[in-house]
Amino acid sequence: MTETNPANDHVAREEGLVFMPRFDQNGLITAVAVEHKTHQVLMVAYMNQEALAKTLATGEAWYWSRSRNSLWHKGDTSGQIQTIHEMRVDCDQDCLLLFVSVGADGGCCHTGRPTCFYRVVNTDADGHTRLIKQNNEI
Amino acid sequence: MTETNPANDHVAREEGLVFMPRFDQNGLITAVAVEHKTHQVLMVAYMNQEALAKTLATGEAWYWSRSRNSLWHKGDTSGQIQTIHEMRVDCDQDCLLLFVSVGADGGCCHTGRPTCFYRVVNTDADGHTRLIKQNNEI
């Protein structure tokens, strides 16, 4: 690593205004989708370079489906299109935060729920960890 | 994959109440930390099995630092301890959501800011993408 390579320049990456997303060894960057009004965290997914380019070009969220190994226009079949209101990037530019509004019924999770995070991880006094479903999201 | 292995049983993983976190090929699970009152997304980091166990046991966020290759008790030196108010897991149990309160000055990012997501990704009419710092978070 040398300071002459902007990709390795921490100051430029952290304080600069040049977008230089860092994709991991699988060519993916993490993306957190949040409902733009309520700030409810909806899902965490991944984009490859093409998905990110399509997201920026269309204003709708495109991901890379790791399970299907294919480009994924979120909501293409369900109508639950995620329209981007704002995209942010974190300090070291290896994670994106998407503020979105959701089409159709406003759902997000493939289980039909509005968010993928519908279970609380609970550890009781004996140290046993169990999941608890939230009443309003079952 | 067989249906007799609970780890491969999608119904158990998605609808069950047994916590079976899925670590990736590097032994890590993604964790999104959110301020528990404001729901502001603070950071995205990673936990290995030990970090997750310590988080559950102590009620404070422990991560695995990929840059330092070491266990990381967030706030250990800065005082910006993240106390867990609630932990959630997503549908396929490969991502955690932490609702936290932050100690000391309430900061999170190593740059000194309250959140790691202090820059907006903006694409202008000509298709040029630039970052914009938020006034209240510079």
Interface residues (C-beta under 8 A of the other chain):
Chain A: E14 E15 G16 L17 V18 F19 T30 V32 V34 T38 H39 Q40 V41 M43 V44 L56 A57 E86 M87 R88 V89 D90 C91 C95 L96 L97 C109 H110 T111 R113 C116 F117 Y118 R119 V120 V121 T123 G127 T129 R130 L131 I132 K133
Chain B: E14 E15 G16 L17 V18 F19 T30 V32 V34 T38 H39 Q40 V41 M43 V44 L56 A57 E86 M87 R88 V89 D90 C91 C95 L96 L97 C109 H110 T111 R113 C116 F117 Y118 R119 V120 V121 T123 G127 T129 R130 L131 I132 K133
